[in-house]
Amino acid sequence: MPAVIVLGMHRSGTSVAAMMLDALGVGMGPADASSDAWVGRHWSNPTGHYENPDFVRLNARLVGYGVAGVREAALSADVAARAGPLAAEIEATIRAATRERWGWKDPWTVLTLEALLPYVPDPRFVFVSRDPAAVARSLTRRDGTPDAEGLRIAAAFADRLARIRAAHPTVPSLELTFDEVTGNPADAARRLAEFVGAPADPARDRRIAAGVLDDAALHREELRLARRELATFPKWMGWLVARELRFDRRGLGPLWSNVVVEFSGTFRAAVSPRVAPR
Protein backbone atom coordinates (compact mmCIF):
# COMPACT_ATOMS: atom_id res chain seq x y z
CA MET A 1 0.00 0.00 0.00
CA PRO A 2 2.39 2.73 -1.13
CA ALA A 3 1.68 6.25 0.09
CA VAL A 4 2.30 9.06 -2.40
CA ILE A 5 3.36 12.16 -0.45
CA VAL A 6 3.36 15.46 -2.36
CA LEU A 7 6.14 17.71 -1.07
CA GLY A 8 6.62 21.34 -2.02
CA MET A 9 6.39 24.94 -0.91
CA HIS A 10 3.05 26.72 -0.69
CA ARG A 11 2.02 28.29 -4.04
CA SER A 12 4.26 25.91 -5.98
CA GLY A 13 1.73 23.73 -7.82
CA THR A 14 1.28 21.04 -5.18
CA SER A 15 -2.52 21.27 -5.41
CA VAL A 16 -2.44 20.64 -9.16
CA ALA A 17 -0.19 17.62 -8.63
CA ALA A 18 -2.55 16.30 -5.93
CA MET A 19 -5.55 16.82 -8.22
CA MET A 20 -3.83 14.81 -10.95
CA LEU A 21 -2.95 12.01 -8.54
CA ASP A 22 -6.50 11.79 -7.29
CA ALA A 23 -7.77 11.63 -10.87
CA LEU A 24 -5.30 8.78 -11.45
CA GLY A 25 -6.89 6.78 -8.65
CA VAL A 26 -4.59 7.69 -5.79
CA GLY A 27 -6.91 8.55 -2.90
CA MET A 28 -5.65 11.91 -1.68
CA GLY A 29 -8.63 12.73 0.54
CA PRO A 30 -10.33 11.11 3.54
CA ALA A 31 -11.01 7.42 3.02
CA ASP A 32 -14.46 7.57 4.59
CA ALA A 33 -15.76 10.96 3.50
CA SER A 34 -17.22 12.61 0.43
CA SER A 35 -15.27 15.15 -1.60
CA ASP A 36 -17.02 18.09 0.09
CA ALA A 37 -15.18 17.19 3.31
CA TRP A 38 -11.88 18.10 1.66
CA VAL A 39 -10.06 21.39 2.16
CA GLY A 40 -11.76 22.76 -0.89
CA ARG A 41 -12.04 25.64 -3.33
CA HIS A 42 -11.09 29.18 -2.36
CA TRP A 43 -10.35 32.29 -4.37
CA SER A 44 -6.63 31.60 -3.88
CA ASN A 45 -7.02 28.05 -5.20
CA PRO A 46 -10.10 27.98 -7.45
CA THR A 47 -9.75 24.36 -8.56
CA GLY A 48 -9.39 23.09 -4.99
CA HIS A 49 -6.61 22.29 -2.55
CA TYR A 50 -6.96 18.50 -2.62
CA GLU A 51 -5.90 18.35 1.01
CA ASN A 52 -7.09 15.75 3.48
CA PRO A 53 -8.34 17.87 6.43
CA ASP A 54 -7.13 15.22 8.90
CA PHE A 55 -3.54 15.80 7.77
CA VAL A 56 -4.02 19.57 7.71
CA ARG A 57 -5.17 19.47 11.34
CA LEU A 58 -2.36 17.12 12.34
CA ASN A 59 0.29 19.29 10.70
CA ALA A 60 -1.18 22.38 12.36
CA ARG A 61 -0.67 20.71 15.74
CA LEU A 62 2.84 19.54 14.88
CA VAL A 63 3.97 22.91 13.57
CA GLY A 64 1.96 24.84 16.14
CA TYR A 65 1.21 27.74 13.85
CA GLY A 66 -1.59 30.03 15.01
CA VAL A 67 -1.79 32.73 12.36
CA ALA A 68 -3.30 32.44 8.91
CA GLY A 69 -0.97 32.49 5.96
CA VAL A 70 2.66 31.47 5.68
CA ARG A 71 4.97 33.22 8.12
CA GLU A 72 8.63 32.80 8.93
CA ALA A 73 7.95 32.06 12.60
CA ALA A 74 6.52 28.64 11.70
CA LEU A 75 9.95 27.53 10.46
CA SER A 76 11.31 27.47 14.01
CA ALA A 77 8.72 24.99 15.25
CA ASP A 78 10.09 22.11 17.34
CA VAL A 79 8.17 19.42 15.51
CA ALA A 80 10.10 16.58 17.13
CA ALA A 81 9.12 17.74 20.62
CA ARG A 82 5.45 17.92 19.66
CA ALA A 83 5.47 14.58 17.85
CA GLY A 84 5.97 12.45 20.96
CA PRO A 85 2.73 13.42 22.73
CA LEU A 86 0.89 13.21 19.39
CA ALA A 87 2.17 9.74 18.44
CA ALA A 88 -1.23 8.10 18.83
CA GLU A 89 -2.89 10.83 16.74
CA ILE A 90 -0.24 10.52 14.02
CA GLU A 91 -0.69 6.77 13.83
CA ALA A 92 -4.50 7.01 13.83
CA THR A 93 -4.52 9.68 11.11
CA ILE A 94 -2.31 7.63 8.81
CA ARG A 95 -4.19 4.40 9.54
CA ALA A 96 -7.53 6.06 8.73
CA ALA A 97 -6.26 7.33 5.38
CA THR A 98 -4.48 4.14 4.30
CA ARG A 99 -5.94 2.14 1.44
CA GLU A 100 -4.64 0.33 -1.62
CA ARG A 101 -3.58 3.53 -3.43
CA TRP A 102 -3.46 6.63 -1.30
CA GLY A 103 -1.47 9.69 -0.34
CA TRP A 104 -1.73 13.23 0.94
CA LYS A 105 -0.68 16.77 0.22
CA ASP A 106 -0.16 19.65 2.64
CA PRO A 107 2.83 21.97 2.16
CA TRP A 108 3.55 21.94 5.90
CA THR A 109 4.47 18.26 5.51
CA VAL A 110 7.88 19.53 4.37
CA LEU A 111 8.42 20.49 8.03
CA THR A 112 6.68 17.51 9.63
CA LEU A 113 7.69 14.64 7.34
CA GLU A 114 10.29 13.07 9.63
CA ALA A 115 7.70 12.83 12.43
CA LEU A 116 5.21 11.11 10.12
CA LEU A 117 7.44 8.74 8.13
CA PRO A 118 7.95 6.13 10.89
CA TYR A 119 4.22 5.36 10.58
CA VAL A 120 4.20 5.16 6.75
CA PRO A 121 5.36 1.69 5.64
CA ASP A 122 5.89 2.33 1.92
CA PRO A 123 6.34 6.03 1.05
CA ARG A 124 6.76 7.60 -2.37
CA PHE A 125 7.69 11.27 -2.85
CA VAL A 126 6.47 13.70 -5.48
CA PHE A 127 8.55 16.88 -5.25
CA VAL A 128 7.06 20.05 -6.77
CA SER A 129 9.20 23.18 -7.05
CA ARG A 130 8.77 26.75 -8.29
CA ASP A 131 10.92 29.82 -8.78
CA PRO A 132 11.32 31.40 -5.31
CA ALA A 133 10.58 34.91 -6.57
CA ALA A 134 7.27 33.73 -8.03
CA VAL A 135 6.42 32.00 -4.76
CA ALA A 136 7.15 35.20 -2.82
CA ARG A 137 4.93 37.28 -5.13
CA SER A 138 2.09 34.81 -4.75
CA LEU A 139 2.42 34.79 -0.95
CA THR A 140 2.35 38.59 -0.91
CA ARG A 141 -0.87 38.64 -2.86
CA ARG A 142 -2.60 35.90 -0.90
CA ASP A 143 -1.35 36.48 2.66
CA GLY A 144 0.24 39.92 2.63
CA THR A 145 3.61 38.33 3.39
CA PRO A 146 6.39 40.89 2.78
CA ASP A 147 8.36 39.99 -0.31
CA ALA A 148 11.68 39.66 1.52
CA GLU A 149 10.12 37.36 4.10
CA GLY A 150 8.53 35.29 1.34
CA LEU A 151 11.92 34.83 -0.31
CA ARG A 152 13.45 33.69 2.98
CA ILE A 153 10.61 31.21 3.55
CA ALA A 154 10.96 29.85 0.02
CA ALA A 155 14.71 29.41 0.55
CA ALA A 156 14.11 27.63 3.87
CA PHE A 157 11.61 25.24 2.28
CA ALA A 158 14.05 24.54 -0.57
CA ASP A 159 16.69 23.68 2.02
CA ARG A 160 14.30 21.34 3.86
CA LEU A 161 13.40 19.62 0.59
CA ALA A 162 17.09 19.15 -0.21
CA ARG A 163 17.59 17.57 3.21
CA ILE A 164 14.66 15.20 2.60
CA ARG A 165 16.17 14.08 -0.70
CA ALA A 166 19.55 13.52 0.93
CA ALA A 167 18.11 11.68 3.94
CA HIS A 168 15.96 9.29 1.89
CA PRO A 169 17.86 8.45 -1.30
CA THR A 170 16.19 5.04 -1.67
CA VAL A 171 12.60 6.29 -1.49
CA PRO A 172 11.12 6.33 -5.03
CA SER A 173 10.57 9.92 -6.08
CA LEU A 174 9.45 12.10 -8.96
CA GLU A 175 10.51 15.70 -9.58
CA LEU A 176 8.04 18.17 -11.11
CA THR A 177 8.06 21.95 -11.48
CA PHE A 178 5.26 24.50 -11.34
CA ASP A 179 5.82 25.31 -15.01
CA GLU A 180 5.41 21.64 -15.92
CA VAL A 181 2.17 21.00 -14.01
CA THR A 182 0.55 24.27 -15.13
CA GLY A 183 2.17 24.76 -18.54
CA ASN A 184 2.26 21.18 -19.83
CA PRO A 185 -0.26 19.36 -17.63
CA ALA A 186 -0.90 16.44 -19.99
CA ASP A 187 2.77 15.49 -19.87
CA ALA A 188 2.84 15.98 -16.08
CA ALA A 189 -0.20 13.69 -15.77
CA ARG A 190 1.53 11.10 -17.94
CA ARG A 191 4.66 11.19 -15.78
CA LEU A 192 2.61 10.89 -12.60
CA ALA A 193 0.70 7.95 -14.11
CA GLU A 194 3.96 6.18 -14.86
CA PHE A 195 5.22 6.92 -11.36
CA VAL A 196 2.17 5.40 -9.62
CA GLY A 197 1.90 2.48 -12.05
CA ALA A 198 -1.31 3.54 -13.76
CA PRO A 199 -1.76 2.19 -17.31
CA ALA A 200 -0.86 4.45 -20.22
CA ASP A 201 -3.92 6.39 -21.40
CA PRO A 202 -3.28 9.59 -23.41
CA ALA A 203 -7.00 10.44 -23.51
CA ARG A 204 -7.19 10.25 -19.72
CA ASP A 205 -4.11 12.45 -19.40
CA ARG A 206 -5.73 15.05 -21.67
CA ARG A 207 -8.93 14.97 -19.58
CA ILE A 208 -6.90 15.54 -16.43
CA ALA A 209 -5.00 18.38 -18.11
CA ALA A 210 -8.29 20.05 -19.05
CA GLY A 211 -8.93 20.64 -15.34
CA VAL A 212 -5.87 22.89 -15.07
CA LEU A 213 -6.95 26.48 -15.66
CA ASP A 214 -4.90 28.83 -17.81
CA ASP A 215 -4.04 32.25 -16.38
CA ALA A 216 -7.05 34.04 -17.87
CA ALA A 217 -9.58 31.43 -16.69
CA LEU A 218 -7.85 31.23 -13.31
CA HIS A 219 -8.13 34.97 -12.80
CA ARG A 220 -11.82 35.01 -13.76
CA GLU A 221 -12.54 32.28 -11.23
CA GLU A 222 -10.45 34.03 -8.56
CA LEU A 223 -12.49 37.20 -9.04
CA ARG A 224 -15.80 35.33 -8.93
CA LEU A 225 -14.95 33.43 -5.76
CA ALA A 226 -13.38 36.44 -4.00
CA ARG A 227 -16.41 38.63 -4.72
CA ARG A 228 -18.77 35.89 -3.56
CA GLU A 229 -16.79 35.47 -0.35
CA LEU A 230 -16.84 39.22 0.30
CA ALA A 231 -20.60 39.35 -0.30
CA THR A 232 -21.16 36.60 2.26
CA PHE A 233 -18.42 37.64 4.66
CA PRO A 234 -20.40 37.37 7.94
CA LYS A 235 -21.33 33.76 7.13
CA TRP A 236 -17.82 33.08 5.87
CA MET A 237 -16.30 34.58 9.03
CA GLY A 238 -18.43 32.20 11.10
CA TRP A 239 -16.99 29.31 9.10
CA LEU A 240 -13.48 30.64 9.70
CA VAL A 241 -14.03 30.87 13.46
CA ALA A 242 -15.37 27.30 13.51
CA ARG A 243 -12.34 26.13 11.54
CA GLU A 244 -9.98 27.87 13.96
CA LEU A 245 -11.62 26.13 16.90
CA ARG A 246 -11.30 22.76 15.19
CA PHE A 247 -7.61 23.41 14.64
CA ASP A 248 -7.11 24.12 18.36
CA ARG A 249 -5.81 27.62 17.76
CA ARG A 250 -6.25 29.35 21.08
CA GLY A 251 -6.66 33.02 21.91
CA LEU A 252 -8.47 35.96 20.39
CA GLY A 253 -5.27 37.55 19.07
CA PRO A 254 -4.42 34.84 16.55
CA LEU A 255 -8.07 34.41 15.63
CA TRP A 256 -8.46 38.12 14.90
CA SER A 257 -5.22 38.11 12.90
CA ASN A 258 -6.54 35.22 10.80
CA VAL A 259 -9.78 37.07 10.05
CA VAL A 260 -7.81 40.17 9.02
CA VAL A 261 -5.45 38.17 6.79
CA GLU A 262 -8.31 36.31 5.11
CA PHE A 263 -10.38 39.45 4.58
CA SER A 264 -7.44 41.51 3.29
CA GLY A 265 -6.39 38.85 0.81
CA THR A 266 -9.95 38.38 -0.41
CA PHE A 267 -10.38 42.14 -0.85
CA ARG A 268 -7.16 42.38 -2.86
CA ALA A 269 -8.29 39.54 -5.10
CA ALA A 270 -11.78 40.98 -5.56
CA VAL A 271 -10.51 44.34 -6.82
CA SER A 272 -7.46 43.06 -8.71
CA PRO A 273 -7.44 44.61 -12.20
CA ARG A 274 -5.04 42.14 -13.77
CA VAL A 275 -4.08 38.51 -14.09
CA ALA A 276 -2.10 37.90 -10.93
CA PRO A 277 0.57 35.30 -10.25
CA ARG A 278 -0.72 31.99 -8.96
C-alpha positions in Angstrom: 0.0 0.0 0.0 2.4 2.7 -1.1 1.7 6.3 0.1 2.3 9.1 -2.4 3.4 12.2 -0.5 3.4 15.5 -2.4 6.1 17.7 -1.1 6.6 21.3 -2.0 6.4 24.9 -0.9 3.1 26.7 -0.7 2.0 28.3 -4.0 4.3 25.9 -6.0 1.7 23.7 -7.8 1.3 21.0 -5.2 -2.5 21.3 -5.4 -2.4 20.6 -9.2 -0.2 17.6 -8.6 -2.6 16.3 -5.9 -5.6 16.8 -8.2 -3.8 14.8 -10.9 -2.9 12.0 -8.5 -6.5 11.8 -7.3 -7.8 11.6 -10.9 -5.3 8.8 -11.4 -6.9 6.8 -8.7 -4.6 7.7 -5.8 -6.9 8.6 -2.9 -5.7 11.9 -1.7 -8.6 12.7 0.5 -10.3 11.1 3.5 -11.0 7.4 3.0 -14.5 7.6 4.6 -15.8 11.0 3.5 -17.2 12.6 0.4 -15.3 15.1 -1.6 -17.0 18.1 0.1 -15.2 17.2 3.3 -11.9 18.1 1.7 -10.1 21.4 2.2 -11.8 22.8 -0.9 -12.0 25.6 -3.3 -11.1 29.2 -2.4 -10.3 32.3 -4.4 -6.6 31.6 -3.9 -7.0 28.1 -5.2 -10.1 28.0 -7.5 -9.7 24.4 -8.6 -9.4 23.1 -5.0 -6.6 22.3 -2.5 -7.0 18.5 -2.6 -5.9 18.3 1.0 -7.1 15.7 3.5 -8.3 17.9 6.4 -7.1 15.2 8.9 -3.5 15.8 7.8 -4.0 19.6 7.7 -5.2 19.5 11.3 -2.4 17.1 12.3 0.3 19.3 10.7 -1.2 22.4 12.4 -0.7 20.7 15.7 2.8 19.5 14.9 4.0 22.9 13.6 2.0 24.8 16.1 1.2 27.7 13.9 -1.6 30.0 15.0 -1.8 32.7 12.4 -3.3 32.4 8.9 -1.0 32.5 6.0 2.7 31.5 5.7 5.0 33.2 8.1 8.6 32.8 8.9 8.0 32.1 12.6 6.5 28.6 11.7 10.0 27.5 10.5 11.3 27.5 14.0 8.7 25.0 15.3 10.1 22.1 17.3 8.2 19.4 15.5 10.1 16.6 17.1 9.1 17.7 20.6 5.5 17.9 19.7 5.5 14.6 17.8 6.0 12.5 21.0 2.7 13.4 22.7 0.9 13.2 19.4 2.2 9.7 18.4 -1.2 8.1 18.8 -2.9 10.8 16.7 -0.2 10.5 14.0 -0.7 6.8 13.8 -4.5 7.0 13.8 -4.5 9.7 11.1 -2.3 7.6 8.8 -4.2 4.4 9.5 -7.5 6.1 8.7 -6.3 7.3 5.4 -4.5 4.1 4.3 -5.9 2.1 1.4 -4.6 0.3 -1.6 -3.6 3.5 -3.4 -3.5 6.6 -1.3 -1.5 9.7 -0.3 -1.7 13.2 0.9 -0.7 16.8 0.2 -0.2 19.6 2.6 2.8 22.0 2.2 3.6 21.9 5.9 4.5 18.3 5.5 7.9 19.5 4.4 8.4 20.5 8.0 6.7 17.5 9.6 7.7 14.6 7.3 10.3 13.1 9.6 7.7 12.8 12.4 5.2 11.1 10.1 7.4 8.7 8.1 7.9 6.1 10.9 4.2 5.4 10.6 4.2 5.2 6.7 5.4 1.7 5.6 5.9 2.3 1.9 6.3 6.0 1.1 6.8 7.6 -2.4 7.7 11.3 -2.8 6.5 13.7 -5.5 8.6 16.9 -5.3 7.1 20.0 -6.8 9.2 23.2 -7.0 8.8 26.7 -8.3 10.9 29.8 -8.8 11.3 31.4 -5.3 10.6 34.9 -6.6 7.3 33.7 -8.0 6.4 32.0 -4.8 7.2 35.2 -2.8 4.9 37.3 -5.1 2.1 34.8 -4.8 2.4 34.8 -1.0 2.4 38.6 -0.9 -0.9 38.6 -2.9 -2.6 35.9 -0.9 -1.3 36.5 2.7 0.2 39.9 2.6 3.6 38.3 3.4 6.4 40.9 2.8 8.4 40.0 -0.3 11.7 39.7 1.5 10.1 37.4 4.1 8.5 35.3 1.3 11.9 34.8 -0.3 13.4 33.7 3.0 10.6 31.2 3.5 11.0 29.9 0.0 14.7 29.4 0.6 14.1 27.6 3.9 11.6 25.2 2.3 14.0 24.5 -0.6 16.7 23.7 2.0 14.3 21.3 3.9 13.4 19.6 0.6 17.1 19.1 -0.2 17.6 17.6 3.2 14.7 15.2 2.6 16.2 14.1 -0.7 19.6 13.5 0.9 18.1 11.7 3.9 16.0 9.3 1.9 17.9 8.5 -1.3 16.2 5.0 -1.7 12.6 6.3 -1.5 11.1 6.3 -5.0 10.6 9.9 -6.1 9.5 12.1 -9.0 10.5 15.7 -9.6 8.0 18.2 -11.1 8.1 22.0 -11.5 5.3 24.5 -11.3 5.8 25.3 -15.0 5.4 21.6 -15.9 2.2 21.0 -14.0 0.6 24.3 -15.1 2.2 24.8 -18.5 2.3 21.2 -19.8 -0.3 19.4 -17.6 -0.9 16.4 -20.0 2.8 15.5 -19.9 2.8 16.0 -16.1 -0.2 13.7 -15.8 1.5 11.1 -17.9 4.7 11.2 -15.8 2.6 10.9 -12.6 0.7 8.0 -14.1 4.0 6.2 -14.9 5.2 6.9 -11.4 2.2 5.4 -9.6 1.9 2.5 -12.0 -1.3 3.5 -13.8 -1.8 2.2 -17.3 -0.9 4.4 -20.2 -3.9 6.4 -21.4 -3.3 9.6 -23.4 -7.0 10.4 -23.5 -7.2 10.2 -19.7 -4.1 12.5 -19.4 -5.7 15.0 -21.7 -8.9 15.0 -19.6 -6.9 15.5 -16.4 -5.0 18.4 -18.1 -8.3 20.0 -19.0 -8.9 20.6 -15.3 -5.9 22.9 -15.1 -7.0 26.5 -15.7 -4.9 28.8 -17.8 -4.0 32.2 -16.4 -7.1 34.0 -17.9 -9.6 31.4 -16.7 -7.9 31.2 -13.3 -8.1 35.0 -12.8 -11.8 35.0 -13.8 -12.5 32.3 -11.2 -10.5 34.0 -8.6 -12.5 37.2 -9.0 -15.8 35.3 -8.9 -14.9 33.4 -5.8 -13.4 36.4 -4.0 -16.4 38.6 -4.7 -18.8 35.9 -3.6 -16.8 35.5 -0.3 -16.8 39.2 0.3 -20.6 39.3 -0.3 -21.2 36.6 2.3 -18.4 37.6 4.7 -20.4 37.4 7.9 -21.3 33.8 7.1 -17.8 33.1 5.9 -16.3 34.6 9.0 -18.4 32.2 11.1 -17.0 29.3 9.1 -13.5 30.6 9.7 -14.0 30.9 13.5 -15.4 27.3 13.5 -12.3 26.1 11.5 -10.0 27.9 14.0 -11.6 26.1 16.9 -11.3 22.8 15.2 -7.6 23.4 14.6 -7.1 24.1 18.4 -5.8 27.6 17.8 -6.3 29.4 21.1 -6.7 33.0 21.9 -8.5 36.0 20.4 -5.3 37.5 19.1 -4.4 34.8 16.5 -8.1 34.4 15.6 -8.5 38.1 14.9 -5.2 38.1 12.9 -6.5 35.2 10.8 -9.8 37.1 10.1 -7.8 40.2 9.0 -5.4 38.2 6.8 -8.3 36.3 5.1 -10.4 39.5 4.6 -7.4 41.5 3.3 -6.4 38.9 0.8 -10.0 38.4 -0.4 -10.4 42.1 -0.8 -7.2 42.4 -2.9 -8.3 39.5 -5.1 -11.8 41.0 -5.6 -10.5 44.3 -6.8 -7.5 43.1 -8.7 -7.4 44.6 -12.2 -5.0 42.1 -13.8 -4.1 38.5 -14.1 -2.1 37.9 -10.9 0.6 35.3 -10.3 -0.7 32.0 -9.0 
